[in-house]
Amino acid sequence: MSTTSDPAASASSPAQPAQPPRPARSGAHTLAVTSGKGGVGKTFVTANLAAALAARGQKVLVLDADLGLANLDVVLNLHPKLTLHDVFTEKATLEQAILPAPGGFSVLLAGSGMVEYSRLTPEVRDKLLHIIDLVKPRFDWVLLDTGAGISDVVLYAISLATDVLVVATPEPTSLTDAYATIKVLATQQERRQVGLLVNQANRVGEGKLICGQLQQVLQRFVGPVPGQGFRLELLAEVKADPAVKQAVLKRQLMLEHYPGCDAAQAIKALASKLLG
């Protein structure tokens, strides 16, 4: 990644509505898992991280916050009769829509293709905020599996979490989009720290190198706030692993079916770091 020009300078960023203040620590830890582009393994990471946290005795809920293009149900091979849409429209209660998932955690799934939730209307804002407020006291961790990119719906979902984990791969397009996402989080949401997970790393240490490059560009073009600095923290490096592809194709949790593989060990280490 070049450090001489702003990779996101030419990207068009939609006008964003005012973001609510990030929630104080109350009830569950809230972590938004997001990415600059699709196809980097964000939902796969979220599901397996939830399983790793549950294995450590934590009560975990994964909320599918990708309201328009949800696919958490596909990753977990679930066929829900009730989704977040049913809760929004009051056709089901929250208790009815929260389902057990493989791996010992709970999920609140969103139906895919719901065009009415692809825009951040006041109704969507209020309902999503209300759901978060309701589930936080019931769990130790709430993981928000957001959509990719910097749409207003994605950014609003991220704003409801105390912490953020950005998933990226070493591919140049993924890194450029990850940079654009982190830049928006630093400038518009005034976050001073964001976590990074480098997925599909080609070699040991590649994640650290990528994190350093991104941090350098961010410090140069985002600029520090007086008295504060911005920190991009490498929370995990997940090497490319054939077991990941097998788990995805079979719609299985990697931590359950390939617990000894390198990628599973990296996710377990991430869970330990979050709890540590």
C-alpha positions as CSV (number, residue, x, y, z in Angstrom):
1,M,0.0,0.0,0.0
2,S,1.5,3.3,-1.0
3,T,2.0,6.0,1.7
4,T,2.3,8.9,-0.7
5,S,-1.3,9.3,-1.7
6,D,-4.6,8.9,0.0
7,P,-6.1,5.6,-1.4
8,A,-9.6,6.8,-0.5
9,A,-9.3,10.3,-1.9
10,S,-11.1,9.4,-5.1
11,A,-13.8,7.2,-3.4
12,S,-17.2,8.8,-3.2
13,S,-18.4,8.8,0.4
14,P,-22.2,9.3,0.9
15,A,-23.4,12.1,3.1
16,Q,-23.7,10.6,6.5
17,P,-26.4,11.3,9.1
18,A,-25.3,12.4,12.5
19,Q,-24.1,9.3,14.4
20,P,-25.4,8.7,17.9
21,P,-22.8,8.7,20.7
22,R,-21.2,5.2,21.1
23,P,-22.8,3.3,24.0
24,A,-21.0,3.2,27.3
25,R,-20.1,-0.2,28.7
26,S,-23.4,-1.5,30.0
27,G,-24.4,-5.1,29.8
28,A,-22.8,-7.1,27.0
29,H,-19.6,-6.2,25.3
30,T,-20.6,-5.0,21.8
31,L,-18.3,-5.7,18.9
32,A,-19.1,-4.7,15.3
33,V,-17.3,-7.0,12.8
34,T,-17.1,-5.2,9.5
35,S,-15.1,-4.9,6.3
36,G,-14.4,-2.5,3.5
37,K,-15.5,-5.0,0.8
38,G,-17.4,-8.3,0.6
39,G,-15.9,-11.7,0.2
40,V,-13.1,-11.3,2.8
41,G,-14.6,-13.8,5.3
42,K,-16.2,-11.4,7.7
43,T,-19.3,-13.5,8.5
44,F,-17.2,-16.6,8.7
45,V,-14.9,-14.9,11.2
46,T,-17.8,-13.6,13.2
47,A,-19.5,-17.0,13.5
48,N,-16.3,-18.8,14.5
49,L,-15.3,-16.0,17.0
50,A,-18.7,-16.4,18.6
51,A,-18.1,-20.2,19.0
52,A,-14.6,-19.5,20.5
53,L,-16.1,-17.1,23.0
54,A,-18.9,-19.5,23.9
55,A,-16.3,-22.2,24.4
56,R,-14.7,-19.9,27.0
57,G,-18.0,-19.8,29.0
58,Q,-19.4,-16.6,27.5
59,K,-23.0,-16.1,26.6
60,V,-22.9,-14.8,23.1
61,L,-25.4,-13.4,20.6
62,V,-24.5,-12.8,16.9
63,L,-26.9,-10.2,15.4
64,D,-27.0,-10.2,11.6
65,A,-26.8,-6.5,11.0
66,D,-26.4,-6.9,7.2
67,L,-30.1,-6.0,6.8
68,G,-30.2,-6.2,3.0
69,L,-27.8,-9.0,2.1
70,A,-27.8,-11.2,5.2
71,N,-25.9,-14.6,4.8
72,L,-25.2,-15.7,8.4
73,D,-27.9,-18.3,8.1
74,V,-26.0,-19.8,5.0
75,V,-22.7,-19.9,6.9
76,L,-24.3,-21.7,9.8
77,N,-26.6,-23.9,7.7
78,L,-29.7,-22.6,9.5
79,H,-33.2,-22.3,8.1
80,P,-35.0,-19.8,10.3
81,K,-38.8,-19.4,10.2
82,L,-38.5,-16.2,12.1
83,T,-36.0,-13.3,11.5
84,L,-35.3,-9.8,12.6
85,H,-37.8,-8.7,10.0
86,D,-40.6,-10.5,11.9
87,V,-39.5,-8.6,15.1
88,F,-39.4,-5.3,13.3
89,T,-42.9,-5.9,12.0
90,E,-44.1,-7.2,15.3
91,K,-45.0,-10.6,13.8
92,A,-42.8,-12.3,16.4
93,T,-41.2,-11.5,19.7
94,L,-37.5,-11.0,20.3
95,E,-37.4,-14.3,22.3
96,Q,-39.0,-16.2,19.4
97,A,-36.5,-14.9,16.9
98,I,-33.4,-15.5,18.9
99,L,-32.2,-19.0,17.9
100,P,-29.6,-21.5,19.1
101,A,-26.7,-22.0,16.7
102,P,-24.0,-24.6,16.3
103,G,-21.1,-23.7,18.5
104,G,-23.1,-22.9,21.6
105,F,-24.1,-19.3,20.9
106,S,-27.3,-17.6,19.9
107,V,-28.2,-15.8,16.7
108,L,-30.7,-13.2,15.6
109,L,-30.9,-13.6,11.8
110,A,-32.0,-11.0,9.2
111,G,-33.8,-12.1,6.1
112,S,-31.9,-11.4,2.9
113,G,-33.1,-9.3,0.1
114,M,-35.1,-6.9,2.3
115,V,-34.9,-3.8,0.2
116,E,-36.8,-1.8,2.7
117,Y,-33.9,-2.1,5.1
118,S,-31.2,-1.1,2.6
119,R,-31.7,2.6,3.5
120,L,-31.3,4.1,6.9
121,T,-34.7,5.5,7.5
122,P,-35.7,6.9,10.9
123,E,-37.8,3.8,11.4
124,V,-34.8,1.4,10.8
125,R,-32.6,3.5,13.1
126,D,-35.1,3.4,16.0
127,K,-35.8,-0.3,15.6
128,L,-32.2,-1.4,15.4
129,L,-31.2,0.7,18.4
130,H,-34.2,-0.7,20.3
131,I,-33.2,-4.3,19.6
132,I,-29.6,-3.6,20.7
133,D,-30.8,-2.1,23.9
134,L,-33.0,-5.1,24.6
135,V,-30.4,-7.8,24.0
136,K,-27.4,-6.2,25.7
137,P,-28.5,-7.1,29.3
138,R,-29.1,-10.7,28.3
139,F,-25.6,-11.6,27.0
140,D,-21.9,-11.3,27.8
141,W,-21.1,-10.5,24.2
142,V,-23.1,-9.1,21.3
143,L,-21.4,-9.4,17.9
144,L,-22.8,-7.3,15.1
145,D,-22.1,-8.9,11.7
146,T,-22.5,-5.8,9.6
147,G,-22.6,-5.3,5.9
148,A,-19.5,-4.3,3.9
149,G,-18.6,-0.8,2.9
150,I,-19.5,2.6,4.2
151,S,-23.2,2.9,3.5
152,D,-25.3,4.8,6.1
153,V,-26.9,1.5,7.3
154,V,-23.5,-0.1,7.9
155,L,-22.0,2.9,9.6
156,Y,-25.1,3.3,11.9
157,A,-24.8,-0.4,12.9
158,I,-21.1,0.1,13.7
159,S,-21.9,3.2,15.7
160,L,-24.1,1.0,18.1
161,A,-21.0,-1.0,19.1
162,T,-18.4,0.0,21.6
163,D,-15.6,-1.7,19.6
164,V,-14.9,-2.5,16.0
165,L,-13.0,-5.3,14.2
166,V,-12.3,-4.7,10.5
167,V,-11.6,-7.8,8.5
168,A,-9.4,-7.5,5.4
169,T,-7.3,-9.7,3.2
170,P,-3.9,-8.9,1.7
171,E,-5.5,-8.2,-1.7
172,P,-4.9,-4.5,-2.8
173,T,-8.6,-3.9,-3.3
174,S,-9.5,-5.2,0.1
175,L,-6.8,-3.1,1.8
176,T,-7.9,0.1,-0.1
177,D,-11.5,-0.5,1.0
178,A,-10.4,-1.3,4.5
179,Y,-8.5,1.9,4.7
180,A,-11.5,3.9,3.4
181,T,-13.7,2.3,6.1
182,I,-11.2,2.9,8.9
183,K,-10.8,6.5,7.8
184,V,-14.5,7.1,8.0
185,L,-14.6,5.5,11.5
186,A,-11.8,7.7,12.6
187,T,-13.1,10.9,11.2
188,Q,-16.9,10.7,11.3
189,Q,-17.3,8.5,14.4
190,E,-14.2,9.9,16.0
191,R,-12.9,6.5,17.0
192,R,-9.4,6.5,18.4
193,Q,-8.9,2.8,18.2
194,V,-10.0,0.1,15.7
195,G,-9.1,-3.6,15.6
196,L,-7.8,-5.3,12.5
197,L,-8.0,-9.0,11.5
198,V,-6.0,-9.9,8.4
199,N,-7.6,-13.0,6.9
200,Q,-6.0,-15.4,4.3
201,A,-2.5,-14.2,5.1
202,N,0.1,-15.8,2.9
203,R,2.9,-16.0,5.5
204,V,3.5,-15.4,9.2
205,G,4.0,-11.7,9.9
206,E,2.1,-10.4,6.9
207,G,-0.7,-9.1,9.1
208,K,1.8,-7.1,11.2
209,L,3.2,-5.6,8.0
210,I,-0.2,-4.7,6.6
211,C,-1.3,-3.2,9.9
212,G,1.8,-1.0,10.0
213,Q,1.3,0.2,6.5
214,L,-2.3,1.1,7.1
215,Q,-1.4,2.8,10.4
216,Q,1.2,4.9,8.6
217,V,-1.2,6.1,5.9
218,L,-4.0,6.8,8.4
219,Q,-1.7,8.9,10.6
220,R,-0.6,10.9,7.6
221,F,-4.0,11.5,6.0
222,V,-6.4,11.3,8.9
223,G,-4.2,13.3,11.2
224,P,-4.1,13.1,15.0
225,V,-6.6,14.9,17.2
226,P,-4.8,17.3,19.5
227,G,-4.0,15.3,22.7
228,Q,-5.1,12.1,21.1
229,G,-3.7,9.6,18.6
230,F,-5.3,7.0,16.4
231,R,-4.3,3.4,16.9
232,L,-5.0,0.5,14.5
233,E,-4.4,-2.6,16.5
234,L,-3.7,-6.0,14.8
235,L,-5.9,-8.4,16.8
236,A,-5.5,-11.5,14.6
237,E,-3.7,-12.9,11.6
238,V,-5.5,-15.8,10.1
239,K,-3.3,-17.7,7.6
240,A,-4.8,-19.1,4.4
241,D,-5.9,-22.6,5.4
242,P,-7.5,-25.4,3.3
243,A,-9.8,-26.2,6.3
244,V,-11.5,-22.9,5.9
245,K,-12.6,-23.6,2.4
246,Q,-13.8,-27.1,3.4
247,A,-15.8,-25.6,6.3
248,V,-17.3,-22.9,4.0
249,L,-18.3,-25.4,1.3
250,K,-19.9,-27.8,3.9
251,R,-21.5,-24.8,5.8
252,Q,-19.9,-25.9,9.0
253,L,-18.3,-24.1,11.9
254,M,-14.5,-24.5,11.5
255,L,-14.0,-24.5,15.3
256,E,-16.3,-27.5,15.6
257,H,-15.1,-29.6,12.6
258,Y,-11.5,-28.5,12.2
259,P,-10.5,-27.3,15.7
260,G,-6.8,-28.1,15.3
261,C,-6.2,-26.2,12.1
262,D,-4.1,-23.1,12.0
263,A,-7.0,-20.8,11.2
264,A,-9.1,-22.2,14.2
265,Q,-6.1,-21.6,16.5
266,A,-5.9,-18.0,15.4
267,I,-9.6,-17.4,16.1
268,K,-9.2,-19.0,19.5
269,A,-6.3,-16.8,20.2
270,L,-8.4,-13.8,19.2
271,A,-11.1,-14.8,21.6
272,S,-8.5,-15.1,24.4
273,K,-7.2,-11.7,23.6
274,L,-10.7,-10.1,23.7
275,L,-11.3,-11.7,27.1
276,G,-7.9,-11.0,28.4
